[in-house]
Amino acid sequence: MIRRIFLVISDYITPVMYTDSDGYLPEWLKDVGRFLGGVLITVVAAALTIASAPALLVPELSSAPLSSLNMTFYGAMLVASAFSSAIKSDMERISWNPYNENENAVSQSYDISFFKGVFVYRFGNTNGGGITCFSIGLGRGTHTDITLLHEYGHYRQQQLLGMGIYTGLIAIPSLISAKFTPELHSSRWYEKWATDWGKSKGFWW
């Protein structure tokens, strides 16, 4: 439902997703279009996130506020792209599409990206690895698709379990495992589940 709403908005705000293959539109005009479209998406998505926030703790219902929260980030990145060449470059890698499914385009980003409706931000300088809490964080040293898919698996766990159960059952144990037993980390049941689920095309399994 959330995805359908924002696809409709994007259809009517053509500058937001405009490719201008003939090169007729000046760049400043496209920037203005993305800025205005981004403001609209941010406001609508933020309102939906606030309205549905209690569902974050409800298993299976958390998908709605998580989706609208990540679309809030999408609107914000459209706005920011008018002022940042680095963000604009990252957005161009995915053709301005928040539902991008090209793992390589995300892995090659420097500051931000989007993958299947999820906001992806880059952190650190040369460190790899990732973290998932509402959105996906990837270390700037990470250039492999498997890390992205693994973190997307964690995002899907959030959708299924709700943020309360996910935090206690998976997020905290995962952080502890990565810190104190890194040699065993990938073999933990919740990590193997994330890796398998991130690769899966199924909705839940």
C-alpha positions as a Markdown table, in Angstrom:
| # | Residue | x | y | z |
|---|---|---|---|---|
| 1 | Met | 0.0 | 0.0 | 0.0 |
| 2 | Ile | 2.8 | 2.5 | 1.0 |
| 3 | Arg | 4.7 | 1.6 | -2.2 |
| 4 | Arg | 1.6 | 2.2 | -4.3 |
| 5 | Ile | 1.1 | 5.6 | -2.8 |
| 6 | Phe | 4.6 | 6.8 | -3.6 |
| 7 | Leu | 4.6 | 5.3 | -7.1 |
| 8 | Val | 1.5 | 7.4 | -7.8 |
| 9 | Ile | 3.2 | 10.5 | -6.4 |
| 10 | Ser | 6.3 | 9.8 | -8.6 |
| 11 | Asp | 4.1 | 9.4 | -11.7 |
| 12 | Tyr | 2.7 | 12.9 | -11.2 |
| 13 | Ile | 6.0 | 14.6 | -10.2 |
| 14 | Thr | 7.9 | 13.8 | -13.4 |
| 15 | Pro | 11.0 | 15.9 | -12.6 |
| 16 | Val | 11.6 | 13.6 | -9.6 |
| 17 | Met | 12.2 | 10.6 | -11.8 |
| 18 | Tyr | 13.0 | 12.6 | -15.0 |
| 19 | Thr | 15.8 | 11.1 | -17.1 |
| 20 | Asp | 15.8 | 13.9 | -19.8 |
| 21 | Ser | 17.4 | 11.5 | -22.3 |
| 22 | Asp | 17.5 | 14.3 | -25.0 |
| 23 | Gly | 19.2 | 16.8 | -22.7 |
| 24 | Tyr | 16.7 | 19.5 | -23.3 |
| 25 | Leu | 16.0 | 20.5 | -19.7 |
| 26 | Pro | 18.7 | 22.5 | -17.9 |
| 27 | Glu | 20.1 | 20.9 | -14.8 |
| 28 | Trp | 18.9 | 23.7 | -12.5 |
| 29 | Leu | 15.3 | 23.1 | -13.6 |
| 30 | Lys | 15.6 | 19.4 | -12.8 |
| 31 | Asp | 17.1 | 20.3 | -9.4 |
| 32 | Val | 14.1 | 22.5 | -8.7 |
| 33 | Gly | 11.7 | 19.8 | -9.7 |
| 34 | Arg | 13.4 | 17.2 | -7.5 |
| 35 | Phe | 13.5 | 19.7 | -4.6 |
| 36 | Leu | 9.8 | 20.4 | -4.8 |
| 37 | Gly | 8.9 | 16.7 | -5.4 |
| 38 | Gly | 11.2 | 15.8 | -2.5 |
| 39 | Val | 9.5 | 18.2 | -0.1 |
| 40 | Leu | 6.1 | 16.8 | -1.0 |
| 41 | Ile | 7.2 | 13.2 | -0.5 |
| 42 | Thr | 8.9 | 14.0 | 2.7 |
| 43 | Val | 5.8 | 15.7 | 4.2 |
| 44 | Val | 3.5 | 12.9 | 3.1 |
| 45 | Ala | 5.8 | 10.1 | 4.2 |
| 46 | Ala | 6.6 | 11.7 | 7.5 |
| 47 | Ala | 2.8 | 12.1 | 8.2 |
| 48 | Leu | 2.2 | 8.5 | 7.4 |
| 49 | Thr | 5.2 | 7.4 | 9.6 |
| 50 | Ile | 3.9 | 9.3 | 12.6 |
| 51 | Ala | 0.3 | 8.0 | 12.1 |
| 52 | Ser | 1.5 | 4.4 | 11.9 |
| 53 | Ala | 4.3 | 4.6 | 14.4 |
| 54 | Pro | 2.7 | 2.4 | 17.0 |
| 55 | Ala | 2.7 | -0.5 | 14.5 |
| 56 | Leu | 6.5 | -0.5 | 14.6 |
| 57 | Leu | 6.2 | -2.8 | 17.7 |
| 58 | Val | 3.6 | -5.1 | 16.1 |
| 59 | Pro | 4.9 | -8.2 | 14.3 |
| 60 | Glu | 4.0 | -8.2 | 10.6 |
| 61 | Leu | 2.4 | -4.7 | 10.8 |
| 62 | Ser | 5.7 | -2.9 | 11.2 |
| 63 | Ser | 6.1 | -3.0 | 7.4 |
| 64 | Ala | 3.9 | 0.1 | 7.0 |
| 65 | Pro | 5.8 | 2.6 | 9.3 |
| 66 | Leu | 9.2 | 1.2 | 8.2 |
| 67 | Ser | 8.2 | 1.7 | 4.5 |
| 68 | Ser | 7.0 | 5.3 | 5.1 |
| 69 | Leu | 10.0 | 6.1 | 7.2 |
| 70 | Asn | 12.4 | 5.0 | 4.4 |
| 71 | Met | 10.3 | 7.0 | 1.9 |
| 72 | Thr | 10.8 | 10.0 | 4.2 |
| 73 | Phe | 14.5 | 9.6 | 3.7 |
| 74 | Tyr | 13.9 | 9.3 | 0.0 |
| 75 | Gly | 12.2 | 12.6 | -0.1 |
| 76 | Ala | 14.9 | 14.2 | 2.0 |
| 77 | Met | 17.6 | 12.8 | -0.4 |
| 78 | Leu | 15.8 | 14.3 | -3.4 |
| 79 | Val | 15.8 | 17.7 | -1.6 |
| 80 | Ala | 19.5 | 17.3 | -0.6 |
| 81 | Ser | 20.5 | 16.3 | -4.2 |
| 82 | Ala | 19.8 | 19.9 | -5.3 |
| 83 | Phe | 22.7 | 21.0 | -3.1 |
| 84 | Ser | 25.0 | 18.0 | -3.0 |
| 85 | Ser | 26.8 | 16.7 | -6.1 |
| 86 | Ala | 27.8 | 13.6 | -4.1 |
| 87 | Ile | 24.2 | 12.7 | -3.2 |
| 88 | Lys | 23.1 | 13.5 | -6.7 |
| 89 | Ser | 25.8 | 11.1 | -8.1 |
| 90 | Asp | 24.6 | 8.3 | -5.8 |
| 91 | Met | 21.0 | 8.9 | -6.7 |
| 92 | Glu | 21.8 | 8.8 | -10.4 |
| 93 | Arg | 23.5 | 5.4 | -10.0 |
| 94 | Ile | 20.0 | 4.0 | -9.1 |
| 95 | Ser | 18.2 | 6.2 | -11.7 |
| 96 | Trp | 16.5 | 8.0 | -8.8 |
| 97 | Asn | 14.5 | 4.8 | -8.1 |
| 98 | Pro | 13.9 | 4.1 | -4.4 |
| 99 | Tyr | 12.8 | 0.5 | -5.3 |
| 100 | Asn | 16.1 | -0.1 | -7.2 |
| 101 | Glu | 17.1 | -3.8 | -7.2 |
| 102 | Asn | 20.6 | -3.4 | -8.5 |
| 103 | Glu | 22.9 | -4.6 | -5.7 |
| 104 | Asn | 26.0 | -3.5 | -7.5 |
| 105 | Ala | 24.8 | 0.1 | -7.9 |
| 106 | Val | 24.2 | 0.3 | -4.1 |
| 107 | Ser | 27.6 | -1.3 | -3.3 |
| 108 | Gln | 29.4 | 1.3 | -5.4 |
| 109 | Ser | 27.7 | 4.3 | -3.8 |
| 110 | Tyr | 29.7 | 6.6 | -1.5 |
| 111 | Asp | 27.2 | 8.4 | 0.7 |
| 112 | Ile | 23.7 | 7.1 | 0.2 |
| 113 | Ser | 21.5 | 4.7 | -1.9 |
| 114 | Phe | 18.2 | 2.9 | -1.9 |
| 115 | Phe | 17.5 | -0.9 | -2.2 |
| 116 | Lys | 14.0 | -2.3 | -2.6 |
| 117 | Gly | 12.5 | 0.7 | -0.9 |
| 118 | Val | 15.1 | 0.8 | 2.0 |
| 119 | Phe | 17.4 | 3.7 | 2.6 |
| 120 | Val | 21.1 | 2.8 | 2.6 |
| 121 | Tyr | 23.6 | 5.1 | 4.2 |
| 122 | Arg | 27.4 | 4.6 | 4.1 |
| 123 | Phe | 29.6 | 5.2 | 7.2 |
| 124 | Gly | 33.3 | 5.2 | 8.2 |
| 125 | Asn | 36.2 | 5.4 | 5.8 |
| 126 | Thr | 37.7 | 2.0 | 5.0 |
| 127 | Asn | 35.8 | -0.3 | 7.4 |
| 128 | Gly | 33.4 | -2.9 | 6.0 |
| 129 | Gly | 30.4 | -4.6 | 7.5 |
| 130 | Gly | 26.9 | -3.3 | 8.1 |
| 131 | Ile | 24.2 | -2.5 | 10.5 |
| 132 | Thr | 20.4 | -2.5 | 10.2 |
| 133 | Cys | 18.1 | -0.5 | 12.4 |
| 134 | Phe | 15.1 | 0.9 | 10.6 |
| 135 | Ser | 17.3 | 1.4 | 7.5 |
| 136 | Ile | 20.6 | -0.2 | 6.3 |
| 137 | Gly | 24.1 | 1.1 | 7.1 |
| 138 | Leu | 27.1 | -0.1 | 5.1 |
| 139 | Gly | 30.7 | 0.6 | 5.8 |
| 140 | Arg | 32.4 | 2.5 | 3.0 |
| 141 | Gly | 34.9 | -0.4 | 2.8 |
| 142 | Thr | 32.1 | -2.7 | 1.8 |
| 143 | His | 31.8 | -3.3 | -2.0 |
| 144 | Thr | 30.3 | -6.7 | -2.0 |
| 145 | Asp | 26.6 | -7.5 | -2.8 |
| 146 | Ile | 26.4 | -10.3 | -0.2 |
| 147 | Thr | 26.8 | -7.8 | 2.7 |
| 148 | Leu | 23.9 | -5.7 | 1.3 |
| 149 | Leu | 21.7 | -8.7 | 0.8 |
| 150 | His | 22.6 | -9.9 | 4.4 |
| 151 | Glu | 21.6 | -6.5 | 5.9 |
| 152 | Tyr | 18.4 | -6.6 | 3.7 |
| 153 | Gly | 17.6 | -9.9 | 5.4 |
| 154 | His | 17.8 | -8.2 | 8.7 |
| 155 | Tyr | 15.5 | -5.5 | 7.4 |
| 156 | Arg | 13.0 | -8.2 | 6.5 |
| 157 | Gln | 13.3 | -9.6 | 10.0 |
| 158 | Gln | 12.3 | -6.2 | 11.4 |
| 159 | Gln | 9.2 | -6.3 | 9.1 |
| 160 | Leu | 8.2 | -9.7 | 10.4 |
| 161 | Leu | 9.0 | -9.4 | 14.1 |
| 162 | Gly | 8.4 | -5.8 | 14.8 |
| 163 | Met | 11.1 | -3.5 | 16.2 |
| 164 | Gly | 10.6 | -4.6 | 19.8 |
| 165 | Ile | 11.1 | -8.4 | 19.3 |
| 166 | Tyr | 13.8 | -7.7 | 16.6 |
| 167 | Thr | 15.8 | -5.5 | 18.9 |
| 168 | Gly | 15.8 | -8.0 | 21.8 |
| 169 | Leu | 16.0 | -11.2 | 19.9 |
| 170 | Ile | 18.3 | -10.3 | 17.0 |
| 171 | Ala | 19.8 | -6.8 | 17.1 |
| 172 | Ile | 21.4 | -6.8 | 20.5 |
| 173 | Pro | 22.7 | -10.4 | 20.4 |
| 174 | Ser | 24.1 | -9.7 | 16.9 |
| 175 | Leu | 26.0 | -6.6 | 18.1 |
| 176 | Ile | 27.4 | -8.6 | 21.1 |
| 177 | Ser | 28.4 | -11.5 | 18.9 |
| 178 | Ala | 30.1 | -9.3 | 16.3 |
| 179 | Lys | 32.0 | -7.5 | 19.0 |
| 180 | Phe | 33.1 | -10.4 | 21.2 |
| 181 | Thr | 33.0 | -13.6 | 19.0 |
| 182 | Pro | 33.5 | -12.4 | 15.5 |
| 183 | Glu | 34.9 | -15.8 | 14.4 |
| 184 | Leu | 31.5 | -17.3 | 15.2 |
| 185 | His | 29.3 | -14.4 | 14.2 |
| 186 | Ser | 28.3 | -15.6 | 10.7 |
| 187 | Ser | 27.2 | -19.0 | 12.1 |
| 188 | Arg | 24.7 | -17.6 | 14.6 |
| 189 | Trp | 21.1 | -18.7 | 13.7 |
| 190 | Tyr | 19.9 | -15.1 | 13.3 |
| 191 | Glu | 22.8 | -14.2 | 11.0 |
| 192 | Lys | 22.3 | -17.3 | 8.8 |
| 193 | Trp | 18.6 | -16.5 | 8.6 |
| 194 | Ala | 19.3 | -13.0 | 7.5 |
| 195 | Thr | 21.7 | -14.1 | 4.8 |
| 196 | Asp | 19.3 | -16.7 | 3.5 |
| 197 | Trp | 16.3 | -14.4 | 3.6 |
| 198 | Gly | 18.1 | -11.5 | 2.0 |
| 199 | Lys | 18.7 | -13.7 | -1.1 |
| 200 | Ser | 15.2 | -15.0 | -1.1 |
| 201 | Lys | 12.6 | -13.7 | -3.5 |
| 202 | Gly | 9.7 | -14.8 | -1.4 |
| 203 | Phe | 7.7 | -12.3 | 0.7 |
| 204 | Trp | 8.3 | -14.0 | 4.1 |
| 205 | Trp | 10.5 | -17.0 | 3.5 |
